[in-house]
Amino acid sequence: MEGSQALGKPNLRRKLPLLAVSMFLVGMGLETAMCLSGFYSVYTVNEAKRKAEEEVREEEFWQRVRDRRAARQAAVTISSED
């Protein structure tokens, strides 16, 4: 439309603080809901389990490597009979 019925340009300088405050409040509400629902506790427990399982797998891997090295060294070592 034109004339007095035309839409004016939005004043960004006036609307930006309102947008910032509203985004802050939405974020605060979301964080509150996540804390109250126990999301972070569940996430932390699951991450701890995953890390513990990974450490166990890694330790088992290195134990197999050590066992193979010991077996290979025993197979190669010449035993001296006295």
Distance bins in CASP14 RR format, pairs under 12 A and 6 or more apart:
PFRMAT RR
TARGET T0000
AUTHOR 0000-0000-0000
RMODE 2
METHOD distances of the structure
MODEL  1
1 7 1 0 0 1 0 0 0 0 0 0 0
1 8 0 0 0 0 0 1 0 0 0 0 0
2 8 0 0 0 0 0 1 0 0 0 0 0
9 15 0 0 0 0 0 1 0 0 0 0 0
10 16 0 0 0 0 0 1 0 0 0 0 0
10 18 0 0 0 0 0 1 0 0 0 0 0
10 19 0 0 0 0 0 1 0 0 0 0 0
11 17 0 0 0 0 0 1 0 0 0 0 0
11 18 0 0 0 0 0 1 0 0 0 0 0
12 18 0 0 0 0 0 1 0 0 0 0 0
12 19 0 0 0 0 1 0 0 0 0 0 0
12 20 0 0 0 0 0 1 0 0 0 0 0
13 19 0 0 0 0 0 1 0 0 0 0 0
15 21 0 0 0 0 0 1 0 0 0 0 0
15 22 0 0 0 0 0 1 0 0 0 0 0
16 22 0 0 0 0 0 1 0 0 0 0 0
16 23 0 0 0 0 0 1 0 0 0 0 0
17 23 0 0 0 0 0 1 0 0 0 0 0
17 24 0 0 0 0 0 1 0 0 0 0 0
18 24 0 0 0 0 0 1 0 0 0 0 0
18 25 0 0 0 0 0 1 0 0 0 0 0
19 25 0 0 0 0 0 1 0 0 0 0 0
19 26 0 0 0 0 0 1 0 0 0 0 0
20 26 0 0 0 0 0 1 0 0 0 0 0
20 27 0 0 0 0 0 1 0 0 0 0 0
21 27 0 0 0 0 0 1 0 0 0 0 0
21 28 0 0 0 0 0 1 0 0 0 0 0
22 28 0 0 0 0 0 1 0 0 0 0 0
22 29 0 0 0 0 0 1 0 0 0 0 0
23 29 0 0 0 0 0 1 0 0 0 0 0
23 30 0 0 0 0 0 1 0 0 0 0 0
24 30 0 0 0 0 0 1 0 0 0 0 0
24 31 0 0 0 0 0 1 0 0 0 0 0
25 31 0 0 0 0 0 1 0 0 0 0 0
25 32 0 0 0 0 0 1 0 0 0 0 0
26 32 0 0 0 0 0 1 0 0 0 0 0
26 33 0 0 0 0 0 1 0 0 0 0 0
27 33 0 0 0 0 1 0 0 0 0 0 0
27 34 0 0 0 0 1 0 0 0 0 0 0
27 35 0 0 0 0 0 1 0 0 0 0 0
28 34 0 0 0 0 0 1 0 0 0 0 0
28 35 0 0 0 0 0 1 0 0 0 0 0
29 35 0 0 0 0 1 0 0 0 0 0 0
29 36 0 0 0 0 1 0 0 0 0 0 0
29 37 0 0 0 0 0 1 0 0 0 0 0
30 36 0 0 0 0 0 1 0 0 0 0 0
30 37 0 0 0 0 0 1 0 0 0 0 0
30 39 0 0 0 0 0 1 0 0 0 0 0
31 37 0 0 0 0 0 1 0 0 0 0 0
31 38 0 0 0 0 0 1 0 0 0 0 0
31 39 0 0 0 0 1 0 0 0 0 0 0
31 40 0 0 0 0 1 0 0 0 0 0 0
32 38 0 0 0 0 0 1 0 0 0 0 0
32 39 0 0 0 0 0 1 0 0 0 0 0
32 40 0 0 0 0 0 1 0 0 0 0 0
33 39 0 0 0 0 1 0 0 0 0 0 0
33 40 0 0 0 0 0 1 0 0 0 0 0
34 40 1 0 0 1 0 0 0 0 0 0 0
34 41 0 0 0 0 0 1 0 0 0 0 0
34 42 0 0 0 0 0 1 0 0 0 0 0
34 43 0 0 0 0 1 0 0 0 0 0 0
35 41 0 0 0 0 1 0 0 0 0 0 0
35 42 0 0 0 0 0 1 0 0 0 0 0
35 43 0 0 0 0 0 1 0 0 0 0 0
37 43 0 0 0 0 0 1 0 0 0 0 0
38 44 0 0 0 0 1 0 0 0 0 0 0
38 45 0 0 0 0 0 1 0 0 0 0 0
38 46 0 0 0 0 0 1 0 0 0 0 0
39 45 0 0 0 0 0 1 0 0 0 0 0
39 46 0 0 0 0 0 1 0 0 0 0 0
40 46 0 0 0 0 0 1 0 0 0 0 0
40 47 0 0 0 0 0 1 0 0 0 0 0
41 47 0 0 0 0 0 1 0 0 0 0 0
41 48 0 0 0 0 0 1 0 0 0 0 0
42 48 0 0 0 0 0 1 0 0 0 0 0
42 49 0 0 0 0 0 1 0 0 0 0 0
43 49 0 0 0 0 0 1 0 0 0 0 0
43 50 0 0 0 0 0 1 0 0 0 0 0
44 50 0 0 0 0 0 1 0 0 0 0 0
44 51 0 0 0 0 0 1 0 0 0 0 0
45 51 0 0 0 0 0 1 0 0 0 0 0
45 52 0 0 0 0 0 1 0 0 0 0 0
46 52 0 0 0 0 0 1 0 0 0 0 0
46 53 0 0 0 0 0 1 0 0 0 0 0
47 53 0 0 0 0 0 1 0 0 0 0 0
47 54 0 0 0 0 0 1 0 0 0 0 0
48 54 0 0 0 0 0 1 0 0 0 0 0
48 55 0 0 0 0 0 1 0 0 0 0 0
49 55 0 0 0 0 0 1 0 0 0 0 0
49 56 0 0 0 0 0 1 0 0 0 0 0
50 56 0 0 0 0 0 1 0 0 0 0 0
50 57 0 0 0 0 0 1 0 0 0 0 0
51 57 0 0 0 0 0 1 0 0 0 0 0
51 58 0 0 0 0 0 1 0 0 0 0 0
52 58 0 0 0 0 0 1 0 0 0 0 0
52 59 0 0 0 0 0 1 0 0 0 0 0
53 59 0 0 0 0 0 1 0 0 0 0 0
53 60 0 0 0 0 0 1 0 0 0 0 0
54 60 0 0 0 0 0 1 0 0 0 0 0
54 61 0 0 0 0 0 1 0 0 0 0 0
55 61 0 0 0 0 0 1 0 0 0 0 0
55 62 0 0 0 0 0 1 0 0 0 0 0
56 62 0 0 0 0 0 1 0 0 0 0 0
56 63 0 0 0 0 0 1 0 0 0 0 0
57 63 0 0 0 0 0 1 0 0 0 0 0
57 64 0 0 0 0 0 1 0 0 0 0 0
58 64 0 0 0 0 0 1 0 0 0 0 0
58 65 0 0 0 0 0 1 0 0 0 0 0
59 65 0 0 0 0 0 1 0 0 0 0 0
59 66 0 0 0 0 0 1 0 0 0 0 0
60 66 0 0 0 0 0 1 0 0 0 0 0
60 67 0 0 0 0 0 1 0 0 0 0 0
61 67 0 0 0 0 0 1 0 0 0 0 0
61 68 0 0 0 0 0 1 0 0 0 0 0
62 68 0 0 0 0 0 1 0 0 0 0 0
62 69 0 0 0 0 0 1 0 0 0 0 0
63 69 0 0 0 0 0 1 0 0 0 0 0
63 70 0 0 0 0 0 1 0 0 0 0 0
64 70 0 0 0 0 0 1 0 0 0 0 0
64 71 0 0 0 0 0 1 0 0 0 0 0
65 71 0 0 0 0 0 1 0 0 0 0 0
65 72 0 0 0 0 0 1 0 0 0 0 0
66 72 0 0 0 0 0 1 0 0 0 0 0
66 73 0 0 0 0 0 1 0 0 0 0 0
67 73 0 0 0 0 0 1 0 0 0 0 0
67 74 0 0 0 0 0 1 0 0 0 0 0
68 74 0 0 0 0 0 1 0 0 0 0 0
68 75 0 0 0 0 0 1 0 0 0 0 0
69 75 0 0 0 0 0 1 0 0 0 0 0
69 76 0 0 0 0 0 1 0 0 0 0 0
70 76 0 0 0 0 0 1 0 0 0 0 0
70 77 0 0 0 0 0 1 0 0 0 0 0
71 77 0 0 0 0 0 1 0 0 0 0 0
END
